[in-house]
Amino acid sequence: MLMVSVQSSQLQSIGYDSETRQAHVLFKNGALYEYDAVEEDVVNGIISASSPGQAFLNSLKFGYEYRRIG
């Protein structure tokens, strides 16, 4: 999965797998989370947002099932 770096105080990078519809979010503290059943436009919105951290909080963090994988 290709991870895209973002400019954020908390997030380091975000990746998306269109086949499984899973998003991966890597935090600057090294924690890696996997989110299920995510629409690609949600991930693209976070990546392109002026504040990816705020976009993540508003659209991904609380709206999807997730688990820490690393």
C-alpha positions in Angstrom: 0.0 0.0 0.0 1.4 3.4 -1.0 1.5 5.8 2.0 1.2 9.5 1.2 3.0 11.9 3.6 0.8 14.7 5.0 1.6 18.0 6.7 0.2 17.6 10.2 1.4 17.9 13.7 -0.1 14.4 14.6 -0.3 12.5 11.3 2.7 11.3 9.3 1.1 9.5 6.3 -2.1 8.0 5.0 -2.6 5.0 2.6 -5.6 3.5 0.9 -6.3 0.1 -0.7 -9.2 0.3 -3.1 -9.6 -3.5 -3.4 -10.2 -3.9 0.4 -11.4 -0.4 1.0 -9.1 -0.1 3.9 -7.2 3.1 5.0 -4.0 3.1 7.0 -3.1 6.1 9.1 0.4 6.4 10.5 0.9 8.8 13.4 4.1 10.6 14.2 4.3 8.7 17.4 4.7 5.5 15.3 1.2 4.1 15.9 -0.4 2.6 12.8 -4.2 2.2 12.5 -6.3 0.4 9.9 -9.8 1.6 9.1 -12.4 -0.6 7.4 -15.0 0.1 4.6 -13.7 3.6 3.8 -14.6 5.4 0.6 -11.7 6.6 -1.4 -12.9 10.1 -1.5 -12.7 10.3 2.3 -9.0 9.5 2.2 -8.4 11.9 -0.8 -10.2 14.6 1.2 -7.9 14.1 4.2 -4.8 14.1 2.0 -5.7 17.3 0.1 -7.1 19.2 3.1 -5.4 22.3 4.4 -5.5 20.7 7.8 -5.2 16.9 7.4 -5.4 16.3 11.1 -8.7 18.2 11.4 -10.1 16.5 8.3 -9.1 13.1 9.8 -11.0 13.9 13.1 -14.0 15.1 11.2 -14.3 12.3 8.7 -12.4 9.1 9.5 -11.6 8.7 13.2 -15.1 8.3 14.6 -17.0 7.2 11.5 -15.4 3.8 10.8 -14.4 0.6 12.5 -10.6 0.6 13.2 -7.8 -1.3 15.0 -4.2 -0.6 15.8 -1.9 -2.8 13.7 1.4 -1.3 14.6 
